[in-house]
Amino acid sequence: MANVVVVGAQWGDEGKGKIVDWLSERADVIARFQGGHNAGHTLVIDGEVYKLHALPSGVVRGGKLSVIGNGVVLDPWHLMKEIATVQAQGVDITPETLMIAENTPLILPFHGELDRAREEAASKGTKIGTTGRGIGPAYEDKVGRRSVRVADLADPATLEARVDRALQHHDPLRRGLNVDPIDRDALIAQLREIAPQILPFSAPVWKVLNEKRKAGKRILFEGAQGALLDIDFGTYPFVTSSNVIAGQAATGVGIGPGGIDYVLGIVKAYTTRVGEGPFPTELLNADGTPDADGARLGERGHEFGTTTGRQRRCGWFDAALVRQTCATSGVKGICLTKLDVLDGFETLKICTGYDLDGTRLDYLPTASDQQARCTPIYEEMPGWSESTEGARSWAELPANAIKYVRRVEELIDCPVALLSTSPEREDTILVTDPFAD
């Protein structure tokens, strides 16, 4: 039985939540392996809408074990609020259905304060466009070996020592940003108060998952954001603070690379991104506002962030970028989402590469200045007037929609395994079953 990693193959917001939910029905364990609550998944199940940020998508499926791995940075207060919200929608969440790795680093209140203070102090053109929720500073503390981790909540002496080490670093930073020092005693009191709510979920996730794997259980690995926001392979510095690509799934839960059998890349039938950074195929007027096609994609696709509510920037499908992310994540098949948003366009464009100062490239270069000078090279295809919304078989798709999908496969050098035609989980066309690989 295959274990499957699901990754976003663009800048996030590709529709991973629905696909993870669709796959989770046949998985035994759903494990979140990176990111924080700066990303969101929207699930629509029997008309009920669930908006998840820290919780794995599998929590809405009864009888499944959901896991928050050590590759995640976790805001414990946000998590408890999210659990309460989902429970109010009728979902049962207990230590039997949700497990948090003992070595998961915590996002503390001062991480968000630092995140926001830095963005406010950044000069024009240097803002990253973060959500201000403290994810980046929390990852910095992890690498700097000054994190408070879930296991530390169980021992008062260890907790105080961890907090003191963190404050030795953060208070001088805050002074430089004209922010008041951290109230040590109040912070420790907050942590002691939340500890009894978090600790029942704590467990040696690496051990449990390796035992599940040996027992032949199916594990579904779920990431946040998209591969183009990866700290190493994304459009740096306009990226997230963790590795997003599929290799992180092994590190982010402690299962080892041999535990990954199939990588499914989630790809939107056009391109969007939130926040700052390069976007070669973005559809803009001369004044920087969305042009008619860009506005149409945004309106039809309801392109607003689940977490922030920010309007997403929209553009044509960029095959060069997706081909690149399929390579860095070892994607075996993609799920193409939101095909229905393209219904009614007379002509569609696909970016096949870039022109950089007169030289043609089939990938996006690493250097920021070169990225800024890249202009897309387009291939045009005829659109279709018929509706693809809700289609559940190839026979229900217009001929030109099928041609578009097939051309995408050719250009990204990766087959389509699934096709999503609406937010409803059943509106999915299965080509290749990732779990049967």
N, C-alpha and C positions, 0 to 999 in steps of 0.2 A: 504494500500500500504506500502511495506516494505522500510525502510531506510537501506542502505547497507554500511558497513565499509570494505574497502579493505586494507589488511596489508600484507607485505612481511613476510613469515614464516621462512626465513633462514637469511642470512647475507646481504640481499638486492640484487638488480640486478636480481630479479626473473622474470621480464617481467610485472611489474605492469602497466606500461604506456599503453601497448596495451589493457590490460583487463579493465582498467578504461575507456579508450576510447570506448571499445566495449560496456560496460555497460552504459556509459554516454549518448548514443543515446536515452535511455529510461528514463534517469533521468532528473529532472527539475533543480537541483542545484548540482554542484560538488564543494566540500569544502575540501581544504587542511588544515590538522589539526596539523601538527608538522614539525620540521626539518627546514633546510635552503637550500641554493643553493649549498650545498655540495653533493646533490644527483641529479641524472638526470633521465628523462624518455624519451625514444625514441619512437615516434609514426610514423607509416608508413600508410599513407592514400592515396589511389589511386596513389601509387608510389611516393608521396611527403613525405619527411622525416622531421619530426619536432623534435628538441631536446630541451626539456623543463627542467628547473632547479628550478625556483622559481614559475613559473606560474602553476596553476592546469591544468591537462590534458584536462579538459573540454573546455578550451578556443578555441580549434580548431573546436568545434561543434557550429554552429550557433543556436541562440535561447535559449541558456543555460546561467544560471547565474553561474559564477565561483567565488569562495570565497577563500581568504587567511585569515585563522583564527588566533586568538591571540596565539595559541600554536606554531606558526611559528616565527622564527626570520628572519627579512627581510632586505636585503641590497638594499636600494632604488635606488642606481645608477645601480646596476646590473639589477634590475627589469626593469628600463626604457630602458636599452639596449636590454633586452630580448623581451620586448614589441615591440620595433622597428624592431628587427629581424623577429619576427613572423608576424608583420604587413606587412613587405616586402614580405612575402610568401603568402599574400592575406587574412590574418585573421584580421577581424575587432575587435579591443579591445577598449571599451569605458566604462565609469562609469556605463552604463546600463548592461554591460556583465561581468565586473570584479569589485569585492568589496573587500576592505581590512579592517579588523577589526581595530577600532580606538585604541584598546589597544595592538596592535602588537608591540613588541620591535624591534628596528632597529639595524642592524649590521653597525657599523661605521668603518671608515678606520683604526683606532687604534686597533680594535679587530683583524683584519687580521694580523697586524704587531706583536701583542702580540702572536698570535697563532703560527706564523712562528718562532719568536724569541725563544719561549719555545721549539719547536721541535728541533731547531738547538742546543740549549743548553743542551738538554736531553742526559744523558749518554747512553751508549750502552745497549740495552735491555729494556729501559724505554720509547722509542719513541712510541707514540700511532698510528702514521701513519695518522694524520689528513690531510685534504685537504689544510689547511692553510688559509681558507677563513673567519675565525673569528667566526664560529658558536658557538664553545665552550665558548669563552670569552663573547660572547653576551648573552648566557644563564646564565653565571655566574653573569653578571650585572643585569639580570632580577631578579634572586633570591636574589641578594644583594641590590635590590631596588635602583639601580642607572641607570636604562635604560632611554634612550630617546625613547619615543613611538610615534606612528604615530600622535596621537592627540596633542602631544607637539609641532609639527611643526606649528600649527595654531596660537600660541601665542609667540611672541618674548621674553617676560620676562620669561615665563616658560621654553622655550628652553634654554636660557642662564643658568638658575638655574640648569637644568638637566645636561647640559654639565659640569658646574663647579663641581657638585657632582661627576660625573664620573671621572673628571681629578684629584680630590683629591685622588682617589684610584689608577688610572692608572699611573700617573707620577712617584710615588715612585717605582712602579713595573718596569717601564721602566729603571729607574736609576740602579736598581739591575741587569738588563739584558744588561746594557751598550747601551741603546737605547735613542736617543734624546727625550726631553719632547715634548708633543703635542702642536702644534701651535693653541691655543684656538681660536683666532680671525679668522684664516683661516678655521677652522672646522665649526664655526658658520656661516661663509659666505657660505660654501658649503651646509650646511643644509638649509639655507634660499633660496639658489638658487634652490635646488631640491624640496622644499616644495610645490610650486604651481603645480608641475607635479604629486605629490603623493596625495595631499589632495582631489582632486576631486573623488578619488576612495574610500576614507575613509567613513566608515559607522558603525552603531551599529550592527555588524553581529549577535550577540546573539539574538537581537530583531527580525531582519529580518528572521533568520532561524526558530525561534520558531513560527512566523506567517506563514511561508511557511509550516511548519509541521502541524499546526492546519488546514490549508487549504487543506491538503491531498496531498501536493507535494512530489515527490520522491527526497530524498537527498542521494547523493553518497559521502561518506567520504574517502578521499585519503591521505595516509601517505607517508612518504619517508623512505628510508633505509629498514631494516628488523628487526624482533623481536629479533634476536640474537645480535643486536646492541643496544637494549634497555638499558637505563642507569641503570635500576634496575635488569632486568632479562636477560641481555646479558652477553657476555664473558668479564666482567669487569676486568681491566680498558680499554680494547680494544673495546670500544663501542662509540656510538654517545652521544650527550649531552642532549638528550631529551628522554621522554618516547615514544616508537614506538608502543607498543602493543595497541590493539583495544580500551581499556578503555580510552586512551588519546583522542579519537575522541570527546567524550562528553566534556571534559575539554577544548580541543583545539579550540572549536568554541562557547561553552556556551549553548549547547542544552540539557544537562542532559542525564544520562544513559538510561532513558526511551525512548529516541529518536533513539536508536540503535536496529534494528530488526534482522539483519543478518550480520555475520562476515564471509567474504570470505578471506581465506588465499592463497596467491600466492606462489607456490612451484615449483622450478625447478626440472626436472627429474634427476638431479645430483646435486652436491653442489659446490658453488664457494664462495670466499670472497676476498675483496680487503683490502690491508693494513696488519697491524700486528695482532697478536693474535692467539690463539689456533685454530686448524683445524684438528680434529682427522682423517678424511678420505682423507686428501690431498694426492695426488699421486706424490711422489717425488723419485728421485734417491738418492743414498747415499750422493752425493755432494750437495743436496738441490735443484737441478734443476728438473723441471717437468719430470716425466717418460713418456714412450711412450703413455700410456693411458691418462695421464693428459694433455700432449701436444695435443693429438688428440681431447679431449673434448674442450680445449681452442681454437683450430683452427676451428673446426666445429661449435662451439657455438659463434664465434666472441667475445670472452670474453675480452673485453676492456671496461673500465669505460666510461659512457656517459659524466661525468663531468671532470674526470681527464685524461682519456686516458690510465690509468694504467692497466697493464695486470692483470687479475684476477687469483687467485690461484684456481685450479680445483681438485675435488675429487668425489668419489662415493656418491650416495644418502645416507644421514644419517637419517634413520627413527626415531632413538631415539631422535635426536634434533627436528625434525619436530613434533613428538608427544608431546614434551615438549612445543613448541611454540603454538601449537593448544590449549593446555590446558590454558596457561597464557593469550591468547587472546580470549578464548571462541569461537574458529573457528567452524562454523557449516558445512562448506564445503570448499574444496580446489579447486583451478584451477592449474592443473599440466601443466607446460609450457616446451617448448624445448624438447619434447619427440623425435622429429626428429633427434636431435643431437646424440642420442644413436643408430641410424640406423647403421648396419654393424658390431657392436661389437659381437664377437662370444660368450662371456660370460660377464654378468653384475654382479656387487656386490652391496648389500644393507647392510648398517651397522644397526644391530639390537640392539646393546648395546655396553658396554665397559668393558674391563678388567682393573681393578685398583688394582695393587699389588696382583693379584690372586683372587680378589673378582669381581663378575660380577655385573654391574650396568645397569639399563635400562634408565638412565638419565645422563646428564653431571653435575658433581658436581660443586658447587659454587666456592670452593677454587681454586685459580690459580695454585698452585703447584700440586693439584690433577688432574686438567684438563690436565696439561702438561704430567702427567704419564698415562693418559688413552690411551689405544690402542683399535682400533675398533674390534668388533666381527662381521664377515661378513657372510652373507648368499648368495650363488651364484645362479644365474638364467641363463637359456639359452637366448642368444640375438636373433636378427632376421636380416635377410639379406635384406628383402624388405624395401621399402621407406614408411615412415609415413608422410613425408613432404606434407603439404597442405590437409591432410585428414579432411573431414568434417562430417564423420559419423563413428560409431563403425565398420560398415561393411567394411570400407576401411582400417582398421588396421590389421596388421598381428596378428595371434593367440598369439604369444609369447609377443607381445607388450601389448595386452589386459591382459595377465597373469601378466605381470610386473605391470601394473596399478592397477589391483585388489590386488596384494600382497602389494603394497604401501598402499592402503586403509586399509588393515588389520593391517599392522604394525604401522601406525600412529593413528589408531582408529578414522578415520574421512573419510567421503565419498568424492569422486571426484564429484564436481558440474560442472566443465568445464574442457576441455582439449584443449590446444593450440598446434598447429602443425606447425606454422610458424609465422614470425612477422606480416603477413597480418591479419587484423582484422577479415576477414571472415573465415579464416582457424581456426575455433573454433568449438568444439563439445560441445553442451549444454546438460547436464544431468539434472541439477536442476536449475531453474531460481531463483537467489537470490531475485529479486524484487517481486516474487510471493509467498514468504515464508509466 
